[in-house]
Amino acid sequence: MNDQLQKRVVGALAERRKNWGGSDAKFANSLGINPAAYSRIKNGDTTNVLSDANWISLARRLGVQLDNEREWKVAVTGAFQFIMGQLEFCKINAASRLLCDAPDIGKTFTARHYAATHKNTAYVDCSQVKSKQKLVRHIAQSFGVGHTGRYGDVYADLVFYLRALPQPLIILDEAGDLDYSAFLELKALWNATEGACGWYMMGADGLREKIRRSIEHKKVGYTELFSRYGSRYQRVSPDTEAELKHFRMAHAAQVIQANAPGTTDIQKLIIRSDYSLRRIYHELRKEA
């Protein structure tokens, strides 16, 4: 672990702490480090505090890249504004919404940005925690609640903490990847935190189809879950192919303008990337 990377991790740690509403101990626990070690880092002592493996793990949790790529800047696209507005509404009002929209329009980037810049907000990549226990333990750790003990205790402690926390919000990305038991547990968590916690579920068309099909076949829990998330599939992108193409083109141009060097030919990059934000990201990384 070189000094430059370590300094970037320490800087990211300080920025993340500004948007953390709990104690230093819970903040340290949420990142998987010992509170005493965090206290030393906070006070400027980084000598032999963490192993290289722990520094790398901390960099991953904080979103710090191991290479020296430039920071990806926010482009205030239509999708960004829409999703940020919905997240803010859910957080302030302890409301729940369900976004099922086209892939590659910036849903994940926006959700991660919101979570990184707002207190008491947890971002969950459900594709990495598909089972009931992994999901709940991950959410618990995200809020600094003990997550390694008996599952019943972890669940109860999480509910207790969420109900006491000011305006908590949980963002569930790639929710279509969750197991059936995890969906049922989300319904239980919603019931236990009703009026005290905001929820935002996101996915592509596959999530909508999974919920629609499960409701159609009267699979237990899905009708109730859909009701709790507003009984509506939210969407920001247009439905028709022609309008969607124009939508993607406009978003691609905004992202390139915010992140590309001044010498970049925007139109050529848009065409080369086929309006894909992921391809634009990789193309610009090559130019860095």
N, C-alpha and C positions, 0 to 999 in steps of 0.2 A: 504493500500500500504506500504509494508515494505521497509526499507532503502536499502537493497541489490538489490531488484528489481528496485527501483527508480534509483540507481546508474547505473544499466545495461541499463536502458532506456536513461539516460543522455549520457552514453557512445555511444550508438547506434545513438543518435541524433547528436553527434559531428562527428561521422564517416559519417553519411548521408550528413551532411552539406558540408563535403569536396568534395563531388561529386555533389554538387548543383551549377549550374552556375548563378542563379539569386540573387536577394537581400535577406537580412534576412527576410524582410517583406513577400516576396513571398514564401520563404521557410516555414515560420510559417503558412501561409495561406494554403499551400499544405498539411500540416499535421493537419489542423483544429484547430490550437491554435492561441491565440492572439499574435501579434508581440511583444507587451510589455512583455507578459509572457515569450516568447521565449528569449527576451533580458535578463531578470532576470536569467533564467536557464543557459544561455550561460555564464553569469558572476558568476556562482556558487551559486546563491540564489535559493533554491528550497522550501523554507519554505512557505507553504500556497499559492504557485503559481498556482497550479492546484488541482482540486478535484480528489479523487481517481478514479472516473469514467473517467475523462479526462486523467489521467495517464495510465489507462488500455487501453483506446482508442488509445493513443499515442504508447503504446507498440505494439498493434495490427498492426498499420500502419507501424511501424518500423521492424516488424517481430521478436520482442523480446518475447520469451516464458515466461509464468507465472511461470512455474516450473523450476527446476535447471538442465534440461537435457543438455548434452554436445553439443557443437556446431557441426553441420553437416558439414563435410569437403568436399571440391570439389574433385571429381575424374575426371581426365582429360580423359574421354572416347572418343570414336570416335564421338558419337552424340554431346557431349559437344563441341569438337573442331569444328565440322561442323557448329553448330548453332551459336557459338560465332563468327566464321568467317563471317557468313552471316549477323549477326547483325552489326558487325563492317563495313562491306561493305555498308550496307544500311545507316548507320549513316553518314559515311564519304562522300558518294556520293548522299545523298538524294534520294536513290533508294527504290524500293519496292519489296518484295518477299513474296511468299506464300508457307508455309511448311505444307504439309499434310502427316502425318506419323503415324506409329504404336503408340498406347498408351504405357505408362509406360517405356519410354526410356530416360527420364530426360529432356524433352522439357521445362516443366514449371520451374524446378529447374534452368536450364541454363538461361532462360529468366529473371527470378527474380535476379539471380546473376549478369547478365550483367547490368540490370537496377540499381542495388544497387551500382555498381562500376564504372558507367560512368555518366558523367554530362549530363543534359538536355535529360534524357531518362525516358519515362513513361512506366510502365508495367500495362496493363489493363486485368483483369480477366473478360472477356465478359459475363461469366455465371452469374455474379453478377450485370451487368448493361446492360440488354438485350434491352431496349428500346432506341430510338433515343435520347431523352432528358437525360436519365440517363447516357448514354455513353458519350455524349459531355460534360455534366457538370462534369463528373468524370475526363475526360481528362483535362478539364480546371483547376480543382482543383489540379491535379497532377503537373501542371506547375505553380501553385500559382496564376492563373488568377481567378478573381471573378466568382463564379459559381452559385450564388443563385438568381441573378436578372432575368430580362426578358430574355427569351431564345435567342431571336435574338441578344441581346447585348452580352450575354455570347459567342455565336458562333462567332460574329464579333471580339470580344476582343481576343478570342483564336487564330483565324486566324492571326490577326495582330501581336500577340506576337510570334507565331511560325515562322512567316516570318522574325522576327527581331532577333530570338535566334540563336546562333551558333550551327549548326549541331544537331537539335533536332531529336529524334527518338521515335516513338510510337510503342510499341509491343502489338499486339492484340491476346491474348491467348484465347482458347476456342471460337474462332470466329463463329463456327457453331451454337452457341446458340443465336446469335443476331437476333432480329426481322428484317423483310423485310425493314421497314422504316429506321432502323439503318444502314443496308447495303447501302441503297441509300444515307444516310447522309455521310457515309464514302467515297463514290465516290465524293460527293460534297466537302468534306474536302480535299481529295486528289487533286482535281482540284484547290482549293483555295490556296494550299500550294505547288504546283508543283515546283520542283527544290529547295525547301527550307527546306523540312522535309522528313526524312526517315520513312518508314512504314514496319512493319513485321507482317504478319498475320499467326497464327498457329492454328492447330487443328488436329484431327485424321481423319480416313477415312470418317467419317460422314460429315465433312466439304467439302471434295472433292465431295462426292456424292450430297450434297446440291447444290453446284455450278454447277456441271455437269447437274443435273436434271433441274435446273432453266434455264440454257443456252439452253438445249434441248427443253424446253417448251417455249422458247423465252420470259421469264419473264424479264420485263424492268429493265435494269441497270446491270445485272449480266455479260453480255458479256463485257461491258465497264470496269467493276470492275476487271474482270479477266485479261483483257488487261493491266490495270494499274499496276497489280501485276506481270507482266512478262509473262503472258499467259502460265504459266507452274507450275505444282505442284512439288515443291522441296521435296526430300526424302533422308534420310541418311541410313535407315535400308534396308536390302536386301528384295527382293520380295518373294523368295521361302521359304517354311516353314522350311526346313532343315537349310538353311543359316541364317534365322531369329533366330532360336533356338541357333545356335552357337554365333550369334551377341549378343543376350541377356545374354548368359552364360558369355561371355567375359566382358560385361559391369557390370554384377552382381559381378564378381570377383574383378574388379577394385574398385567398390564402397565399397565392404566389406573390402578390403585391406586398403582403405583410412580412414575408420571409425570404424572398429571393434577393440576390445582389442586384444592384441597379443595372447591370449589363445583361440581365436575363431577358430573353425574348419571350414575353408572357404568352402570346398566341401560339407560338411553336411548342412551348411546354404544355399548354392546355391540350393541344392536339396529340402530342406525343404520349401524354398521360391518359388520354381518353377520358378526361374529366375526373379521374380518380384521385381523391385526396391522398390515399396511401401511396400511389405511384409518384405523385408530386413530392411527397415527403422523401421518398427514396432517391428521386432524381436530384433534389436539392442537397441531400446529404453527399452525393457524389461530387457536387460542385464546391462543397465546403472546404 
